[in-house]
Amino acid sequence: MNAVLVVIDSLRACSLGCNQPGAPRTPFLDRLAGETITFRAARATECWTLPTHMSMFTGLLPSAHGAHFQTMAYERSAPTIAELLASAGHRTEVVTRNSIFDGTLPGATRGFGTNTKLLADLRTAHLFGLFVALSKPRIRRLIRTSGFFHVLQRENRDFLTTLARMIVPADRRVLGYALDTMAALRRQGAPYFLFLNLYDVHAPYAPTADSPLRPFRTLDGCIENLMLPWVATRLGSHAYLRPGFRFRPRTRRALLARYHRAIELMDAKLGEFYDAARGARLLDDTLLVIASDHGEAFGEHALWFHDASVYDTHLRVPLWIHHPERAPEVVDDVVSTAAVFTLLRNVALGQGLCGTLLDADARAAIPVALAEHFHYPHVPGALERYRHDVAAAVVGRRKAIVGPDGITCYDLVNDPDETSPEAGSIEGFAATCRLDGAPARAIAAATDHLRRWHATAAAA
């Protein structure tokens, strides 16, 4: 069977399916709940792109696959899903404009036979030249001083232009290309695995179909466009990890409005792709997984962007799965997006659904999600609490976070925003999970994970 993995970069679950004022309207994503297997309690393994994708590509936690802020590479021996499927005869291709997957980060695209980068035509970006002119000095400093970019990117004179063009919407091109590729490979009779990283919801959250800028017709649009270079580079440089960082309420409202508008635009594009694929019967023999890699913060827990977090603002992500032989259903079991690896492998290689995300018995036996965050070490003067690695475990409604200050527990039903932490212990967390009736295997997986991280924190 063919497999297509669509990852909507930075799409958080808490912005979907709510009727609050200003929330995005997503008729297509709402419709998917009746047409796919929809997971409402999925968690990512980290809070940003590289480690969460490598978890989906390998089935491993960041501590096991080793690709995170402190390495910026995947160099372990475990095979990636692309390697496994390529060796079995599948055509493998990654399609995106995200620089994480441009081939410079070692191992990030291992196993993909084709790497297709689709950038927007700058002529379609309204007044984009103004944004680049205002941003260029800041972007140059960010590339030089940040530890985020690989040396091959920092020393590439053209990378500034590439980075600037990355924020111009181009996901419609990616989705259109994917449809054409799926149809062509169908005609050739070639099995395939396509991975699409969609970037239009990512910061700076493009609020129009073809530009990161708003129209200059209104005063608010002019003000927002002029402040955007300053805001974007502050986010990109992780300035929110330093003492005294703040955005004015107006800035937060503007960013959140941009984000929600970007989600609405993405919803329309995905709907067109999905309906076209179904209409052409391209999904009749294809597993389609639509997910997010992580969420996004807009001041929650004093955080912004996607960093320094194992809170659900970043970990809880949407996940939809279309399997041509499975009926739609809504799943409330806690699952990890790392399990996407096993599902892709088993389905594409004809190994059955036992032990995968689509195995209800397996989900019920171990409803647990484990997460880790390896801190970003390249921010001079970062607050002490952001200089440590942290980890989390979710079992049913219970969550525990291990950090340098010990164990913090949350009841996610009564406190979904994690604003009322309770000091606890690993033993107490396990006892509460047992009272909830959680399976022993789930509790054991969570406590083993928490103990390992607690021992590491104590030794640091």
Sequence and secondary structure as in RCSB ss.txt:
>XXXX:A:sequence
MNAVLVVIDSLRACSLGCNQPGAPRTPFLDRLAGETITFRAARATECWTLPTHMSMFTGLLPSAHGAHFQTMAYE
RSAPTIAELLASAGHRTEVVTRNSIFDGTLPGATRGFGTNTKLLADLRTAHLFGLFVALSKPRIRRLIRTSGFFH
VLQRENRDFLTTLARMIVPADRRVLGYALDTMAALRRQGAPYFLFLNLYDVHAPYAPTADSPLRPFRTLDGCIEN
LMLPWVATRLGSHAYLRPGFRFRPRTRRALLARYHRAIELMDAKLGEFYDAARGARLLDDTLLVIASDHGEAFGE
HALWFHDASVYDTHLRVPLWIHHPERAPEVVDDVVSTAAVFTLLRNVALGQGLCGTLLDADARAAIPVALAEHFH
YPHVPGALERYRHDVAAAVVGRRKAIVGPDGITCYDLVNDPDETSPEAGSIEGFAATCRLDGAPARAIAAATDHL
RRWHATAAAA
>XXXX:A:secstr
 EEEEEEETT  GGGSS  STT    HHHHHHTTTSEEESSEE SSSSHHHHHHHHHHS  HHHH  STTT S  
 SS  HHHHHHHTT EEEEEE  GGGSS STTTTTT SEEEE    GGGSTTHHHHHHHHHHHHHHHHHH SSS 
HHHHT TTHHHHHHHHTS  HHHHHHHHHHHHHHHHHHT  EEEEEEE TTSTT   SSS SS  TTSHHHHHHH
HHHHHHHHHHHTTGGGSTT    HHHHHHHHHHHHHHHHHHHHHHHHHHHHHHHTTTTTTEEEEEEES   EESG
GG EES S  SHHHHB  EEEE TTS  EEE S EEGGGHHHHHHHHHTT  STTSTT HHHHHH  EEEEEE  
    TT  GGGSS EEEEEETTEEEEEETTEEEEEETTT TT  S EEE HHHHHHHHHHTT  HHHHHHHHHHH
HHHHHHHHH 
